[in-house]
Amino acid sequence: AASSRRCTSRVPPETRTRARTMRKKGSSTTTRPAHVHTNAPSAPTGGGGGGGDEITETTVGALPLWDVTAAPPKWAPPTSLRTKAGAKAVLEDARVAATIECARAGYLEKLRKMLNRLATQKGAGAPPPQAFERWRFAAKHAEDAPSSIDPVIPNGASGGAAADALVDDLTRAGVSSSSAKAIASAVAEAAGRYARLVRRTAARLAAVDHPWTQESSRGGGDDSGDDSDSSDDDDDDDDDDTAGDDTAGEKRRGGLVRVAVGFRARSVEMRSSRGKHFAVLSRRAYGKLAAMYRRSAPASDPGLPAPTEGAVSGYKHDEDSADDSDDDDDSDDDDDEKRARFDDEESALVNAAAHVVDALNDDASNEPRSYVAFHARLFALLLRYKSIHGYGFQASVGPEVFDHLRRTVGVQVECFASPLNAFHGRYHSAFPDVDAAFGSCGDFFAHADKIRRGSFQVNPPFVSDVMSDAYDAMATALNAADEVDAPLTFVVFVPGWTEVSAWGKLTESTHLTNSFVVAASDHGYLDGAAHQRKNAYRTSVYDTGVFVLQSRRAVGTNAGKTVAAEGGKRFERATRSALGHARRRASRAEDRQKSREKDRELRRAEKARRTAEMREKRSEGKKGKKRRGDGDDDAAGDDAAGDGDGAAGDGKRRKGEKKKESKAAKARRKRREAAGWTKGRNGAGKRRAPKPDSD
């Protein structure tokens, strides 16, 4: 996020020496400028630190993974759909939203491939990792509302901090400065063209009244962006090829995308009817999002029916049986997650949807409108966060921390979240057009000036400009709360990067009441892709700074007294303990993975040993058989030599000559003759020889 010159000038000499040594290896992943870290020491007890407010392992098992069904507090901001701007951003037809999202995902992939191809052609040893994601995020953050064309794709404005950061990434990967600037300009220009094309296609589809029939979801051709995703040729990104995309998109008149849903024992799979777009999430995440959708569905959607009591018990029985029958190594989820509460309403919604989908018998035309709309909204949401590759920006502090903050300082709203990782039912997110149907309150920066009271958790994306702007928004809200004498609290989590401007603003804030740094080795985070992963937790690679900002009125409340108790050490111990659970869960998941890999290696070695033994026995058997055959041939040769037949002594028979009888065959023949048996006609069967006369 920071420029190369500014960051390098403040790093210690030993850090610069290490960076130069790593740069000699030629890896584009190791030539980024190192952040100036806090390098906090690890706690002796592994992050717990002792204290009466620590969360024990027994308590962790009873905690919910989320609590989106709880009633929001009175001071919570309204959902985005309750505002005029938020309702306008959501497309009325959910199927149109899913279709446009498929097109947008295709164009994002084309832009990403274009950047990688141009960077490689201009001398980069490898495409800069995450360079496109950082550029897209910074470019959209720098746009103001009037100039924004698309909620995801930048408007094509060249220059600015986003372009400078992209140029820095490219030059560190080995591209010359002039070529890096040309690449940044070309990518920005293509992004603006794609953004206008998506807006034009969305307007065209939204202007048509699409009937709710099977035929309305069929089309003769692909939509304006699906072909770009299915054709993975890098040549699609050439200027000559993309110059005609605007007209090509207008010529296509494909129908709406239909979403196919499949329920598995532990997951739910979703696939578009065109474009090869695919998304997957766990059954628990499906139930969570279904419950959120029931409370915040747009007025244009039919909405999901209320779950029945029988569906709850039915689902629990199915889930338990699935867990009991799945005993392979890949299904040993964390025991804490197995004990975590799965809300009855959420489980009933999953069970009801599974029964509806299973009853279709591959005839999607009979799917109820309520589920067609919900699955279209859900697919658009999943594809949005998948296409931006933003799971790294969506990690959260975990349910233990949220529960701790709710009990101590009353936090019940998140300022930077998404429907996929939100713990509370009220949260701010970056994409109201797809998140509003699941209870989003809209962009935090657009609503921060209206906040006057309450308690909020702030965990912004680890981008320098975003963290700095987040502090400015919080400072504005705190000053406004002081003017009206209202209690307002922000609990902030940011990485321990002391060179970024946000760190200095937080440490020097006049509203700061408590702060401390948690070592990277003592904590972890809930992964941004936890909705589709078995191992939901990940270890932290940076120290985390925790800051509590409060208004004057909030300092005198119970929340303020809790934060300041024992000089702030009590709150610090409890927060460290809550953050440490994610680290321990991630470590246990890594240990389980290593154990599974070790068991697989042992099984492979045992299988290889058995195979080698079987081959050796088979080889010995063949050798023995060959030795016995050689002995019979030698005996036959001796008999032939004794008869004086020189021609047969060489082991070859003349034409028409009978095969020489071996010793064993001769002995068997004599035994049969002595017993009175003889061969039948043509060698078929045996019959008893007639008895001789008494004379």
C-alpha positions, 0 to 999 in steps of 0.5 A: 500500500505504501510507496517503495521510497517512503517505506524503504527509508524507514525500515532498519538497515538489517531489513533492507539487507534482507530485502536485497538478499531476497531480491537476488533470488528473482522472486516477484513475491519477495521483492515487495518493500517490507512493512515496519512491523511492531514485532511484539513479543509472544505472550508466555502463556500463548496469548491468554495471559491469565485473568478472570475474563478469559474464554475457556475451551468449554465455553468456545464449543457453545459459542455460535459461529454467528448470531444474525438472527438476534434482534438489532439494537435501537441505535443500529443503522438501518439496512440499505434497502430502507434508504432511497439510494440503497433500494435504487442500487438493487436490481428488481429482478434477481435473475437479471442480477445473477446474469449481470454478475456472470458477465461482470465476472467474465470481464474481471477475469479478462482484465486480470489476464491482460495485466498478467500477460502484459507484465510477462511480456515486458520483462516480469519474471512472474505476474505480480501476485495480488497486484490486480486485486490491490489496484482494483480495490484502490481504484474503486476506493478513490472513485466518488459516487458521481464518477462511478460506473460499475460497483466493481470494475473501475471507471477507467480513470488513469493516474492517481494513487491506485495507478502509482501503486500498480506501477510500483508492483510492476517495477518490483517484478522487473518491468521498466518504469515506462512500460509499467506506466503504459500497462497501468494506463492500458488496464485502466482504459480496458476497465472503463470500457468493460464498466460501460458495457456492463452498465449498458447490458444491465440497463437493457436487461432491466428494461425488459419484463422477463416472464417467470417461465423456463423459456425465459431463462433460455437463450440462443447465445451467451451474454455479454461477459460469459464468453470472455470467461469461458474463452481463456485465451490470452489473446482476448485481451489484445487491444484489437480484440477488445475494441469491438466488445462494445458492439459485440455485447449489443448484438447478443440477445441471450436470455437470463442465466438460470442457477442450478442448485445441488445439495450434498451431505455437507455443502451446497453447489451452485452453477450457472446455466451458461458461462461455466460459473460455479460457487460452493458453500457449506450447508451451515452458511446456506442456512445463515444466508437464508435466514438473513435473506428472509429478514431483508429480501427486496420487496420485488422478491417473493421471499422465502416461506417460513420454516416449519417445525417438522423441517427442523427435526428432519434436518437435524436427523439428516445432518446427524446421520451424515456426520456419523456415516462420514468417517474418512480422514477428510471429514474430521471437522474441528470438534469446537465447530461440531459443538457450535450452535446451529440455529433452528431457523437456519437448519429448517431453511436448509432442510426445506430448500433441500426438499424443494430442490430434490422434488424437482427431479431435474425439472427446473421449470417447477421450481417455486419463484421464491427459491428461484429469486433467492438462489439468484441473489445468493449466486450473485453474492457468491460470484461477486466475492469469488470474482474479485479474489477478495477473500484475503480482504474479508477475514474477520476476528472470529466468533470468540472476539465478537462474543467477548466484545458484545459482553464487555462493550456492547458491540453489535454492528460491524463497520467492514464486513460482508454477508459471508463473514458477518457475525451480527445481523447488522453490518456495513459492506462494500457492495450494497447492490448484492449485499443489501438483500442479506441485511447490509447497511451499505458502505461505511464511508457513506453512512459514517457521518450519520453515526452518533451513538452505539458500539462498533467493531472496525476491522478494515481491509489492510490497505493503507488508504482505506485504514486512514480514511476509516480513522478519519470517518471515526474521528468525525463521528466521535466529534459529532457524538461529543457535540451531542453528548452521546456515547459512542465506541469504536474497537479497531483492529489493524495490522502492526504497520507503524509506517502507515499513516493510520497507525500514527493517527490511532496512537495519537488520537484524543479519543483513545482509551486503550490500546495494545499489540498482539503478537502474530504468533499469539492469534489468528483470524477467521478466513474470508473463505470460511463459508466453503472451507473445512478449516475456517481459521488461519494464523496471522502473519502480522501483529495486530494492534487493538485500539478503543476509541470512545466519546466523552460520554462513553468513557463514563458508561459501563463500557468505558469502565470495563475498558479502563478496569485495572488500567486496561489490563483486564480488557486486554487479557480477555481480548488476547485470549479471544484472539488466541482461539483462532490461532489454536484452532488453526494450529489444530487444523494444521496438525490434523492436516499433517497427520492425515498426510502422514497417514496417507504416506504410510498407507501408500508405503504399505500398499507399495510394499504389498505390491512389491511382495506380490510381484516378487512371489509372482516372479518366483512362481514364473521362475519355478515353472520355467525351471520345471519346464526346462527339466521336462524338455531335458528329459524329453531330449534324453529320450530322443537321443537314446532312440538314436533320432538325431533330428529330434534330439535338438528339441524340434519335431518334424511335421506329422511327428507325434509329441514325445511323451514325458516321464510323468505323462508316461507314468500316468498313462501306465497307471490308467492302463493298469486300472483298466481305463482308456481314452474315449473317441477323439479324447472325449471322456473316459470309459471302462475297458471290457473285462477279459473272459474267464478262460 
